[in-house]
Each structure stands twice: as C-alpha cells, then as structure tokens.
C-alpha cells in the first residue's frame, strides 16, 4: 500500500503543481515553445470534460463524468486491497496506481478549481455553453471563486505538434488545408493514465498471469 500511496502522491504533486503554475502565469490560449523546440509547447487550455480536451453533455455531462471518476476511484481502492492481499506483482500495481493518480488529478480540478481560482472557463446556463475568460487567474479564498463546486475545468498544457504544416495548393483534395499531429493538448494526469494503461497492456500477461480476475 505504501508504494501505491507514494506513486499517487508523487504524480498528484507534479500534476497539480504544473496546473496551478500554468493557470496563474499564462492567459487562456497562450502558447510558448519549450527549450526553443517548435514541436514541444506549453499551451494553456481548459476543458470541462475528459482527457485530451474531449467533453459531452454540457453541465450535466460534466457532473456525470465527475461522478463516474469518483466511483471508479473508489472501485480501484477496493481492487488494490484485494490485489495486495493476493500478492499481485508490480506489473499490475504500478500501472494501476498511475491510472488511479491520473483519475484523481482530473477529478480534483473538476470539483475544486471553480472555488479556489478567481477566474476560469465557466458554464453559461442561458446559452448552454462554456464561456472563456480573459487575463491570468489567481488563487483565491475558498468561497470567492469564479464558480461552484463541481463546475471547475481541467487545466491542460502539454502540446506536441510533431507535424504542423499546410498542404501545398496543388495537392488534390487536401491542398491548402492545415495538418497538425499531435494536435491534442493534455496534462500530467492524462499522461499518467495513458502510460499506465499502455504499460498494463504491454505487460498484461505478467500483470494477470491467471487471466483477468476482478
């Protein structure tokens, strides 16, 4: 259990530190190259939904997503106790701890960021859409935030546009169109979930030597 706690706390610290730094030093949409590299940027965006900027269902979709994440996190705690009791290997425990930490990191944003920051992307009931904001946010006293509990947005900043070009006009069908890969912007929590899941898939036979057994 100590290993799970250590991995979770380490990832959560890096995740929240990076998010708070970006939100309190960048304005929404600001983008800078890291070490002068055009293919590695810090680009500040906020999203109300899932990993990599995906979202659905407006405010109720957000509530459902937060609730689902909380239920999954509780379920993982139960599984951790079961696996540790059975002597599960690190091939299972470590990637699952990474997935757990990533889920908790994004849940924290969604639940609390609306009440601990003075500005942020908020949901407008009248227009039924999320509204951007201007300026740089500041941490504020709880209860004086820009929104309510469970109405905060996830902070994303990691951007790797490995390919960023415009097709020549003479290219059939695609001429003049811009192509960008990888265009999605994500955060440390998303990365932790993705790497953990990938690690689990690659070493699935060692993680589950007797097959999937929950």
ZADO-1210 file (C-alpha; in nm, 4 decimals, padded with zeros to 6 digits):
<atoms>
<atom x="00.0000" y="00.0000" z="00.0000" code="UNK" pos="1"/>
<atom x="00.2916" y="00.2365" z="00.0708" code="UNK" pos="2"/>
<atom x="00.4056" y="00.2004" z="-00.2898" code="UNK" pos="3"/>
<atom x="00.0599" y="00.2899" z="-00.4206" code="UNK" pos="4"/>
<atom x="00.0384" y="00.5923" z="-00.1913" code="UNK" pos="5"/>
<atom x="00.3884" y="00.7102" z="-00.2886" code="UNK" pos="6"/>
<atom x="00.3200" y="00.6836" z="-00.6633" code="UNK" pos="7"/>
<atom x="-00.0177" y="00.8525" z="-00.6263" code="UNK" pos="8"/>
<atom x="00.1150" y="01.1429" z="-00.4192" code="UNK" pos="9"/>
<atom x="00.4145" y="01.1982" z="-00.6491" code="UNK" pos="10"/>
<atom x="00.2012" y="01.2114" z="-00.9637" code="UNK" pos="11"/>
<atom x="-00.0619" y="01.4271" z="-00.7941" code="UNK" pos="12"/>
<atom x="00.2038" y="01.6740" z="-00.6788" code="UNK" pos="13"/>
<atom x="00.3558" y="01.7083" z="-01.0266" code="UNK" pos="14"/>
<atom x="00.0113" y="01.7275" z="-01.1858" code="UNK" pos="15"/>
<atom x="-00.1309" y="01.9919" z="-00.9533" code="UNK" pos="16"/>
<atom x="00.1889" y="02.1962" z="-00.9386" code="UNK" pos="17"/>
<atom x="00.2044" y="02.2159" z="-01.3181" code="UNK" pos="18"/>
<atom x="-00.1650" y="02.3042" z="-01.3480" code="UNK" pos="19"/>
<atom x="-00.1586" y="02.5734" z="-01.0805" code="UNK" pos="20"/>
<atom x="00.1594" y="02.7237" z="-01.2250" code="UNK" pos="21"/>
<atom x="00.0155" y="02.7392" z="-01.5768" code="UNK" pos="22"/>
<atom x="-00.3192" y="02.8790" z="-01.4637" code="UNK" pos="23"/>
<atom x="-00.1570" y="03.1514" z="-01.2521" code="UNK" pos="24"/>
<atom x="00.1107" y="03.2501" z="-01.5064" code="UNK" pos="25"/>
<atom x="-00.0484" y="03.2006" z="-01.8511" code="UNK" pos="26"/>
<atom x="-00.3524" y="03.3593" z="-02.0061" code="UNK" pos="27"/>
<atom x="-00.6007" y="03.1260" z="-02.1731" code="UNK" pos="28"/>
<atom x="-00.4717" y="03.0253" z="-02.5154" code="UNK" pos="29"/>
<atom x="-00.1131" y="03.1376" z="-02.4511" code="UNK" pos="30"/>
<atom x="00.1491" y="02.9097" z="-02.6017" code="UNK" pos="31"/>
<atom x="00.5278" y="02.9039" z="-02.5626" code="UNK" pos="32"/>
<atom x="00.7948" y="02.6758" z="-02.7047" code="UNK" pos="33"/>
<atom x="00.9823" y="02.4645" z="-02.4515" code="UNK" pos="34"/>
<atom x="01.3608" y="02.4980" z="-02.4865" code="UNK" pos="35"/>
<atom x="01.3028" y="02.6650" z="-02.8215" code="UNK" pos="36"/>
<atom x="01.1511" y="02.3486" z="-02.9692" code="UNK" pos="37"/>
<atom x="00.8669" y="02.4043" z="-03.2142" code="UNK" pos="38"/>
<atom x="00.7310" y="02.0523" z="-03.1546" code="UNK" pos="39"/>
<atom x="00.7051" y="02.0828" z="-02.7748" code="UNK" pos="40"/>
<atom x="00.4905" y="02.3634" z="-02.6412" code="UNK" pos="41"/>
<atom x="00.3153" y="02.4674" z="-02.3250" code="UNK" pos="42"/>
<atom x="-00.0269" y="02.5735" z="-02.4493" code="UNK" pos="43"/>
<atom x="-00.2825" y="02.6694" z="-02.1866" code="UNK" pos="44"/>
<atom x="-00.6362" y="02.5491" z="-02.2488" code="UNK" pos="45"/>
<atom x="-00.9196" y="02.4484" z="-02.0190" code="UNK" pos="46"/>
<atom x="-01.1724" y="02.1765" z="-02.0807" code="UNK" pos="47"/>
<atom x="-01.4801" y="02.0718" z="-01.8824" code="UNK" pos="48"/>
<atom x="-01.4671" y="01.7071" z="-01.9764" code="UNK" pos="49"/>
<atom x="-01.2474" y="01.4077" z="-02.0370" code="UNK" pos="50"/>
<atom x="-00.8837" y="01.3583" z="-02.1275" code="UNK" pos="51"/>
<atom x="-00.7325" y="01.5335" z="-02.4289" code="UNK" pos="52"/>
<atom x="-00.9998" y="01.8035" z="-02.4380" code="UNK" pos="53"/>
<atom x="-01.2958" y="01.5759" z="-02.5091" code="UNK" pos="54"/>
<atom x="-01.6289" y="01.6586" z="-02.3469" code="UNK" pos="55"/>
<atom x="-02.0007" y="01.5986" z="-02.3859" code="UNK" pos="56"/>
<atom x="-02.3423" y="01.6808" z="-02.2434" code="UNK" pos="57"/>
<atom x="-02.2823" y="02.0312" z="-02.1100" code="UNK" pos="58"/>
<atom x="-02.3000" y="02.0763" z="-01.7332" code="UNK" pos="59"/>
<atom x="-02.4872" y="01.7522" z="-01.6681" code="UNK" pos="60"/>
<atom x="-02.2314" y="01.5658" z="-01.8733" code="UNK" pos="61"/>
<atom x="-01.9624" y="01.7135" z="-01.6508" code="UNK" pos="62"/>
<atom x="-02.1453" y="01.6078" z="-01.3342" code="UNK" pos="63"/>
<atom x="-02.1843" y="01.2564" z="-01.4725" code="UNK" pos="64"/>
<atom x="-01.8158" y="01.2386" z="-01.5631" code="UNK" pos="65"/>
<atom x="-01.7023" y="01.3522" z="-01.2176" code="UNK" pos="66"/>
<atom x="-01.9367" y="01.1023" z="-01.0517" code="UNK" pos="67"/>
<atom x="-01.8102" y="00.8236" z="-01.2772" code="UNK" pos="68"/>
<atom x="-01.4487" y="00.9084" z="-01.1951" code="UNK" pos="69"/>
<atom x="-01.5213" y="00.9088" z="-00.8219" code="UNK" pos="70"/>
<atom x="-01.6958" y="00.5707" z="-00.8446" code="UNK" pos="71"/>
<atom x="-01.4065" y="00.4262" z="-01.0451" code="UNK" pos="72"/>
<atom x="-01.1546" y="00.5635" z="-00.7947" code="UNK" pos="73"/>
<atom x="-01.3421" y="00.4021" z="-00.5050" code="UNK" pos="74"/>
<atom x="-01.3604" y="00.0783" z="-00.7007" code="UNK" pos="75"/>
<atom x="-00.9855" y="00.0892" z="-00.7599" code="UNK" pos="76"/>
<atom x="-00.9195" y="00.1287" z="-00.3876" code="UNK" pos="77"/>
<atom x="-01.1214" y="-00.1884" z="-00.3276" code="UNK" pos="78"/>
<atom x="-00.9271" y="-00.3682" z="-00.6008" code="UNK" pos="79"/>
<atom x="-00.5936" y="-00.2510" z="-00.4617" code="UNK" pos="80"/>
<atom x="-00.6761" y="-00.4084" z="-00.1256" code="UNK" pos="81"/>
<atom x="-00.7735" y="-00.7323" z="-00.2984" code="UNK" pos="82"/>
<atom x="-00.4635" y="-00.7425" z="-00.5185" code="UNK" pos="83"/>
<atom x="-00.2250" y="-00.6626" z="-00.2339" code="UNK" pos="84"/>
<atom x="-00.3806" y="-00.9359" z="-00.0232" code="UNK" pos="85"/>
<atom x="-00.3263" y="-01.1784" z="-00.3115" code="UNK" pos="86"/>
<atom x="00.0349" y="-01.0662" z="-00.3599" code="UNK" pos="87"/>
<atom x="-00.0123" y="-00.9089" z="-00.7033" code="UNK" pos="88"/>
<atom x="00.3038" y="-00.8149" z="-00.8936" code="UNK" pos="89"/>
<atom x="00.4358" y="-00.4669" z="-00.9636" code="UNK" pos="90"/>
<atom x="00.3372" y="-00.5180" z="-01.3271" code="UNK" pos="91"/>
<atom x="-00.0201" y="-00.4725" z="-01.2061" code="UNK" pos="92"/>
<atom x="00.0163" y="-00.2473" z="-00.9023" code="UNK" pos="93"/>
<atom x="00.2373" y="00.0257" z="-01.0542" code="UNK" pos="94"/>
<atom x="00.0387" y="00.0956" z="-01.3744" code="UNK" pos="95"/>
<atom x="-00.2901" y="00.0803" z="-01.1856" code="UNK" pos="96"/>
<atom x="-00.1519" y="00.3292" z="-00.9326" code="UNK" pos="97"/>
<atom x="-00.0607" y="00.5581" z="-01.2240" code="UNK" pos="98"/>
<atom x="-00.4127" y="00.5306" z="-01.3647" code="UNK" pos="99"/>
<atom x="-00.5593" y="00.5924" z="-01.0193" code="UNK" pos="100"/>
<atom x="-00.3441" y="00.9025" z="-00.9630" code="UNK" pos="101"/>
<atom x="-00.4331" y="01.0440" z="-01.3033" code="UNK" pos="102"/>
<atom x="-00.8037" y="00.9993" z="-01.2412" code="UNK" pos="103"/>
<atom x="-00.7796" y="01.1686" z="-00.9012" code="UNK" pos="104"/>
<atom x="-00.5822" y="01.4584" z="-01.0504" code="UNK" pos="105"/>
<atom x="-00.8509" y="01.5463" z="-01.3030" code="UNK" pos="106"/>
<atom x="-01.1307" y="01.4892" z="-01.0511" code="UNK" pos="107"/>
<atom x="-00.9679" y="01.7459" z="-00.8222" code="UNK" pos="108"/>
<atom x="-00.9733" y="02.0079" z="-01.0991" code="UNK" pos="109"/>
<atom x="-01.3375" y="01.9498" z="-01.1811" code="UNK" pos="110"/>
<atom x="-01.4538" y="01.9595" z="-00.8209" code="UNK" pos="111"/>
<atom x="-01.2411" y="02.2358" z="-00.6693" code="UNK" pos="112"/>
<atom x="-01.0915" y="02.4694" z="-00.9310" code="UNK" pos="113"/>
<atom x="-01.4129" y="02.6683" z="-00.9592" code="UNK" pos="114"/>
<atom x="-01.3910" y="02.7664" z="-00.5922" code="UNK" pos="115"/>
<atom x="-01.0153" y="02.8226" z="-00.5490" code="UNK" pos="116"/>
<atom x="-00.9457" y="03.0427" z="-00.8542" code="UNK" pos="117"/>
<atom x="-01.0854" y="03.3894" z="-00.9206" code="UNK" pos="118"/>
<atom x="-01.1418" y="03.3270" z="-01.2917" code="UNK" pos="119"/>
<atom x="-01.1846" y="03.0373" z="-01.5283" code="UNK" pos="120"/>
<atom x="-01.3911" y="02.8881" z="-01.8069" code="UNK" pos="121"/>
<atom x="-01.7489" y="02.8733" z="-01.6798" code="UNK" pos="122"/>
<atom x="-02.0807" y="02.7298" z="-01.7924" code="UNK" pos="123"/>
<atom x="-02.3437" y="02.9821" z="-01.9011" code="UNK" pos="124"/>
<atom x="-02.6885" y="02.8367" z="-01.8380" code="UNK" pos="125"/>
<atom x="-02.8653" y="03.0815" z="-02.0703" code="UNK" pos="126"/>
<atom x="-02.6577" y="02.9929" z="-02.3763" code="UNK" pos="127"/>
<atom x="-02.5881" y="02.6363" z="-02.2588" code="UNK" pos="128"/>
<atom x="-02.2211" y="02.6578" z="-02.3425" code="UNK" pos="129"/>
<atom x="-01.8835" y="02.7048" z="-02.1782" code="UNK" pos="130"/>
<atom x="-01.7527" y="03.0627" z="-02.1806" code="UNK" pos="131"/>
<atom x="-01.3826" y="03.1537" z="-02.1968" code="UNK" pos="132"/>
<atom x="-01.2284" y="03.4278" z="-01.9849" code="UNK" pos="133"/>
<atom x="-00.9516" y="03.6850" z="-02.0161" code="UNK" pos="134"/>
<atom x="-00.6452" y="03.7639" z="-01.8091" code="UNK" pos="135"/>
<atom x="-00.4406" y="03.5475" z="-01.5738" code="UNK" pos="136"/>
<atom x="-00.6089" y="03.3693" z="-01.2842" code="UNK" pos="137"/>
<atom x="-00.5161" y="03.3962" z="-00.9191" code="UNK" pos="138"/>
<atom x="-00.5740" y="03.1622" z="-00.6288" code="UNK" pos="139"/>
<atom x="-00.8446" y="03.2988" z="-00.4053" code="UNK" pos="140"/>
<atom x="-01.0108" y="03.2263" z="-00.0742" code="UNK" pos="141"/>
<atom x="-01.2456" y="02.9294" z="-00.0843" code="UNK" pos="142"/>
<atom x="-01.5958" y="03.0556" z="-00.1476" code="UNK" pos="143"/>
<atom x="-01.4774" y="03.3515" z="-00.3550" code="UNK" pos="144"/>
<atom x="-01.4043" y="03.1598" z="-00.6732" code="UNK" pos="145"/>
<atom x="-01.5484" y="03.2123" z="-01.0186" code="UNK" pos="146"/>
<atom x="-01.7902" y="02.9196" z="-00.9899" code="UNK" pos="147"/>
<atom x="-01.9196" y="02.6467" z="-00.7596" code="UNK" pos="148"/>
<atom x="-01.8084" y="02.3015" z="-00.6539" code="UNK" pos="149"/>
<atom x="-01.8010" y="02.0521" z="-00.9424" code="UNK" pos="150"/>
<atom x="-01.8038" y="02.3323" z="-01.2002" code="UNK" pos="151"/>
<atom x="-01.4311" y="02.3814" z="-01.2436" code="UNK" pos="152"/>
<atom x="-01.2470" y="02.2979" z="-01.5640" code="UNK" pos="153"/>
<atom x="-00.9460" y="02.0746" z="-01.6128" code="UNK" pos="154"/>
<atom x="-00.6235" y="02.2585" z="-01.6969" code="UNK" pos="155"/>
<atom x="-00.4295" y="02.1234" z="-01.9960" code="UNK" pos="156"/>
<atom x="-00.0925" y="02.2430" z="-02.1207" code="UNK" pos="157"/>
<atom x="00.1244" y="01.9713" z="-02.2794" code="UNK" pos="158"/>
<atom x="00.1252" y="02.0148" z="-02.6561" code="UNK" pos="159"/>
<atom x="00.3331" y="01.8146" z="-02.9041" code="UNK" pos="160"/>
<atom x="00.2622" y="01.9340" z="-03.2611" code="UNK" pos="161"/>
<atom x="00.5166" y="01.6983" z="-03.4163" code="UNK" pos="162"/>
<atom x="00.3760" y="01.7764" z="-03.7602" code="UNK" pos="163"/>
<atom x="00.2412" y="02.1262" z="-03.8221" code="UNK" pos="164"/>
<atom x="00.2149" y="02.2158" z="-04.1886" code="UNK" pos="165"/>
<atom x="-00.0147" y="02.3286" z="-04.4671" code="UNK" pos="166"/>
<atom x="-00.0616" y="02.1102" z="-04.7727" code="UNK" pos="167"/>
<atom x="00.0565" y="02.2749" z="-05.0977" code="UNK" pos="168"/>
<atom x="-00.2300" y="02.4082" z="-05.3083" code="UNK" pos="169"/>
<atom x="-00.1542" y="02.1636" z="-05.5879" code="UNK" pos="170"/>
<atom x="-00.2225" y="01.8555" z="-05.3694" code="UNK" pos="171"/>
<atom x="-00.5617" y="01.7063" z="-05.4693" code="UNK" pos="172"/>
<atom x="-00.8354" y="01.7202" z="-05.2026" code="UNK" pos="173"/>
<atom x="-00.6002" y="01.8394" z="-04.9256" code="UNK" pos="174"/>
<atom x="-00.4444" y="02.1424" z="-05.0952" code="UNK" pos="175"/>
<atom x="-00.4412" y="02.4496" z="-04.8705" code="UNK" pos="176"/>
<atom x="-00.5584" y="02.2563" z="-04.5644" code="UNK" pos="177"/>
<atom x="-00.3579" y="02.2578" z="-04.2441" code="UNK" pos="178"/>
<atom x="-00.2455" y="01.9328" z="-04.0861" code="UNK" pos="179"/>
<atom x="-00.1285" y="01.9008" z="-03.7272" code="UNK" pos="180"/>
<atom x="-00.0173" y="01.5881" z="-03.5471" code="UNK" pos="181"/>
<atom x="-00.0420" y="01.5581" z="-03.2481" code="UNK" pos="182"/>
<atom x="-00.2994" y="01.8359" z="-03.2033" code="UNK" pos="183"/>
<atom x="-00.4479" y="01.7315" z="-02.8690" code="UNK" pos="184"/>
<atom x="-00.3409" y="01.9192" z="-02.5569" code="UNK" pos="185"/>
<atom x="-00.3267" y="01.7271" z="-02.2312" code="UNK" pos="186"/>
<atom x="-00.1815" y="01.7294" z="-01.8799" code="UNK" pos="187"/>
<atom x="00.0278" y="01.5180" z="-01.6440" code="UNK" pos="188"/>
<atom x="-00.2787" y="01.3311" z="-01.5152" code="UNK" pos="189"/>
<atom x="-00.3811" y="01.2365" z="-01.8702" code="UNK" pos="190"/>
<atom x="-00.0249" y="01.1219" z="-01.9388" code="UNK" pos="191"/>
<atom x="-00.0215" y="00.9108" z="-01.6245" code="UNK" pos="192"/>
<atom x="-00.3450" y="00.7368" z="-01.7236" code="UNK" pos="193"/>
<atom x="-00.2252" y="00.6775" z="-02.0801" code="UNK" pos="194"/>
<atom x="00.1201" y="00.5487" z="-01.9833" code="UNK" pos="195"/>
<atom x="-00.0279" y="00.3320" z="-01.7084" code="UNK" pos="196"/>
<atom x="-00.2809" y="00.1786" z="-01.9475" code="UNK" pos="197"/>
<atom x="-00.0131" y="00.1224" z="-02.2129" code="UNK" pos="198"/>
<atom x="00.2202" y="-00.0379" z="-01.9594" code="UNK" pos="199"/>
<atom x="-00.0638" y="-00.2600" z="-01.8393" code="UNK" pos="200"/>
<atom x="-00.1414" y="-00.3696" z="-02.1952" code="UNK" pos="201"/>
<atom x="00.2205" y="-00.4444" z="-02.2865" code="UNK" pos="202"/>
<atom x="00.2803" y="-00.6499" z="-01.9726" code="UNK" pos="203"/>
<atom x="-00.0728" y="-00.7871" z="-01.9419" code="UNK" pos="204"/>
<atom x="00.0436" y="-01.1490" z="-01.9203" code="UNK" pos="205"/>
<atom x="00.2670" y="-01.0667" z="-01.6242" code="UNK" pos="206"/>
<atom x="00.0092" y="-00.8373" z="-01.4673" code="UNK" pos="207"/>
<atom x="-00.2634" y="-01.1008" z="-01.4991" code="UNK" pos="208"/>
<atom x="-00.0824" y="-01.4379" z="-01.5081" code="UNK" pos="209"/>
<atom x="-00.4094" y="-01.6206" z="-01.4424" code="UNK" pos="210"/>
<atom x="-00.6165" y="-01.4061" z="-01.6741" code="UNK" pos="211"/>
<atom x="-00.8385" y="-01.1144" z="-01.5809" code="UNK" pos="212"/>
<atom x="-00.9777" y="-01.1684" z="-01.2345" code="UNK" pos="213"/>
<atom x="-01.1502" y="-00.8798" z="-01.0615" code="UNK" pos="214"/>
</atoms>
